[in-house]
Amino acid sequence: MPTKSMAELEELVGRSYRTIEEFEIQAGKVEEFARAVKDDNPAHRDADAAERQGFAEVPAPLTFTRTAYFPRYRSAGVDVLRPFDLGFRREHRVHGEQEYEFERPVRVGDVLSGEVTLTDVYQREGSRGGTMTFAVFEIEYRDQDGDPVLTETQTVIETSGAAGETSETARPEKTDE
């Protein structure tokens, strides 16, 4: 269970913070990411190939915006989801799911900003026992002209502990906020 009550968590729903600024989409990083995820589409590496496929610019692979979460691409001290003090314990937190809804492809030359909103929190019982707390975030990415590019939805789950964990085997609680 989080260190915050459901009432406290529900008070956070609807809050938004700008957590990504001046995220420049660079050709070399798009190519590097495409190699890393084993995407061999030549459009991610070559402007002519991109044009032949109908793109005005070299497109980034669909999940490229996840690199905005890396410290090297963020302003100092800014974390994409950290503005929300949910009281989730790091050792009991898992990634639930990820969705992307595109207005248009992310492309080389874009300079994106992102605003994260906590859109929902809820609890349910796990199939192996224990309560799971869910937090749903939306990150809206806009380009340098302020136009929407994509919305990323992410669900983070805090479990009540590992299956079969007892008070003797559990580690001391730590929160990541």
C-alpha positions as CSV (number, residue, x, y, z in Angstrom):
1,M,0.0,0.0,0.0
2,P,1.2,3.5,-0.7
3,T,2.2,5.7,2.2
4,K,-0.6,8.1,1.1
5,S,-4.3,7.3,1.5
6,M,-6.6,7.0,-1.5
7,A,-8.3,10.3,-0.5
8,E,-4.9,12.0,-0.7
9,L,-4.1,10.3,-4.0
10,E,-7.5,11.3,-5.5
11,E,-6.8,14.9,-4.6
12,L,-3.9,14.8,-7.0
13,V,-6.0,13.7,-10.0
14,G,-6.2,16.4,-12.6
15,R,-2.9,18.1,-11.6
16,S,-0.5,18.8,-14.5
17,Y,3.2,19.7,-14.6
18,R,5.5,20.5,-17.5
19,T,8.3,18.0,-17.1
20,I,9.9,17.8,-20.6
21,E,11.3,20.9,-22.3
22,E,13.4,21.4,-25.4
23,F,13.5,17.7,-26.2
24,E,15.3,18.0,-29.6
25,I,14.7,15.1,-32.0
26,Q,18.1,14.5,-33.6
27,A,18.9,12.3,-36.6
28,G,21.8,10.5,-34.8
29,K,19.7,9.7,-31.8
30,V,16.8,8.5,-33.9
31,E,19.1,6.2,-35.8
32,E,20.7,5.0,-32.6
33,F,17.3,4.2,-31.1
34,A,16.1,2.4,-34.2
35,R,19.2,0.2,-34.0
36,A,18.7,-0.4,-30.3
37,V,15.1,-1.6,-30.8
38,K,16.0,-3.5,-34.0
39,D,13.8,-1.4,-36.2
40,D,15.4,-1.8,-39.7
41,N,13.1,0.6,-41.5
42,P,15.5,2.7,-43.6
43,A,13.2,5.7,-43.1
44,H,14.6,6.1,-39.6
45,R,18.1,6.6,-41.1
46,D,17.8,8.2,-44.5
47,A,15.8,11.2,-45.6
48,D,15.4,9.8,-49.2
49,A,14.0,6.6,-47.8
50,A,11.7,8.6,-45.5
51,E,10.5,10.6,-48.5
52,R,9.8,7.5,-50.6
53,Q,7.6,6.3,-47.7
54,G,5.6,9.5,-47.7
55,F,7.3,11.3,-44.7
56,A,8.3,15.0,-45.0
57,E,11.2,14.4,-42.5
58,V,12.9,11.4,-41.0
59,P,10.4,9.9,-38.6
60,A,11.4,8.5,-35.2
61,P,10.4,5.0,-34.2
62,L,7.0,4.9,-32.4
63,T,8.4,4.6,-28.9
64,F,11.2,7.1,-29.3
65,T,9.7,9.6,-26.8
66,R,10.5,7.2,-24.0
67,T,14.1,8.5,-24.3
68,A,12.8,11.8,-22.8
69,Y,12.7,10.0,-19.5
70,F,16.5,9.6,-19.4
71,P,18.2,12.3,-17.3
72,R,20.5,13.3,-20.2
73,Y,17.4,14.6,-22.1
74,R,15.8,16.5,-19.2
75,S,16.5,19.7,-17.4
76,A,18.5,19.2,-14.2
77,G,16.4,18.0,-11.4
78,V,13.3,17.3,-13.5
79,D,11.8,13.8,-13.7
80,V,8.9,13.0,-16.0
81,L,6.6,11.5,-13.3
82,R,8.3,12.8,-10.1
83,P,6.2,15.9,-9.5
84,F,3.6,13.6,-8.1
85,D,4.3,12.5,-4.5
86,L,2.2,9.3,-4.6
87,G,4.0,7.6,-1.8
88,F,4.6,4.5,-4.0
89,R,7.4,2.3,-2.6
90,R,10.0,1.9,-5.3
91,E,10.6,-1.8,-4.5
92,H,6.8,-2.5,-5.0
93,R,6.3,-0.4,-8.1
94,V,5.8,-2.0,-11.5
95,H,5.1,-0.7,-15.0
96,G,1.5,-1.6,-15.9
97,E,1.0,-0.5,-19.5
98,Q,1.9,2.1,-22.1
99,E,-0.2,3.5,-24.9
100,Y,0.6,6.1,-27.6
101,E,-1.9,8.2,-29.6
102,F,-0.3,10.1,-32.4
103,E,-1.5,13.3,-34.1
104,R,1.4,13.0,-36.4
105,P,4.8,11.2,-36.4
106,V,7.6,12.5,-34.2
107,R,10.3,13.6,-36.7
108,V,13.9,14.8,-36.8
109,G,14.0,18.5,-36.2
110,D,11.1,18.6,-33.8
111,V,11.7,20.2,-30.4
112,L,9.1,18.8,-28.0
113,S,7.8,19.8,-24.7
114,G,5.7,17.5,-22.5
115,E,3.2,18.0,-19.8
116,V,2.2,15.2,-17.5
117,T,-1.2,14.9,-15.9
118,L,-2.3,12.4,-13.3
119,T,-5.6,11.3,-14.8
120,D,-6.8,8.5,-12.5
121,V,-5.9,6.5,-9.3
122,Y,-7.7,3.4,-8.2
123,Q,-7.2,0.2,-6.3
124,R,-8.2,-3.4,-6.8
125,E,-7.4,-6.8,-5.3
126,G,-4.6,-8.8,-6.9
127,S,-5.3,-12.3,-8.2
128,R,-2.7,-13.6,-5.7
129,G,-3.9,-11.5,-2.9
130,G,-3.0,-8.1,-1.7
131,T,-4.1,-4.7,-2.9
132,M,-2.8,-3.0,-6.0
133,T,-2.8,0.7,-6.4
134,F,-2.9,2.1,-10.0
135,A,-1.9,5.6,-11.1
136,V,-2.6,6.6,-14.7
137,F,-0.6,9.4,-16.3
138,E,-0.9,11.2,-19.6
139,I,2.0,13.0,-21.1
140,E,1.0,15.4,-23.9
141,Y,3.8,16.2,-26.2
142,R,3.7,19.4,-28.3
143,D,6.2,20.6,-30.9
144,Q,8.1,23.9,-31.1
145,D,5.0,25.6,-32.6
146,G,2.8,24.4,-29.7
147,D,0.9,21.9,-31.9
148,P,0.1,18.5,-30.4
149,V,2.2,15.6,-31.6
150,L,1.2,12.7,-29.4
151,T,-0.2,11.7,-26.1
152,E,1.5,8.9,-24.1
153,T,-0.6,7.1,-21.4
154,Q,1.3,5.2,-18.7
155,T,0.0,3.1,-15.9
156,V,2.2,2.6,-12.8
157,I,1.1,0.0,-10.2
158,E,2.2,-0.3,-6.6
159,T,1.7,-3.8,-5.3
160,S,1.4,-4.7,-1.6
161,G,4.5,-6.9,-2.0
162,A,5.9,-9.9,-3.7
163,A,3.8,-13.0,-3.8
164,G,4.7,-15.1,-0.7
165,E,6.6,-12.2,0.9
166,T,6.3,-12.2,4.7
167,S,7.2,-9.5,7.2
168,E,10.4,-11.4,7.9
169,T,11.5,-11.4,4.2
170,A,10.3,-7.9,3.3
171,R,12.8,-5.1,3.1
172,P,12.3,-1.9,4.9
173,E,9.9,0.5,3.2
174,K,11.3,3.3,1.0
175,T,9.4,5.7,-1.1
176,D,10.6,7.1,-4.4
177,E,9.0,10.5,-3.9
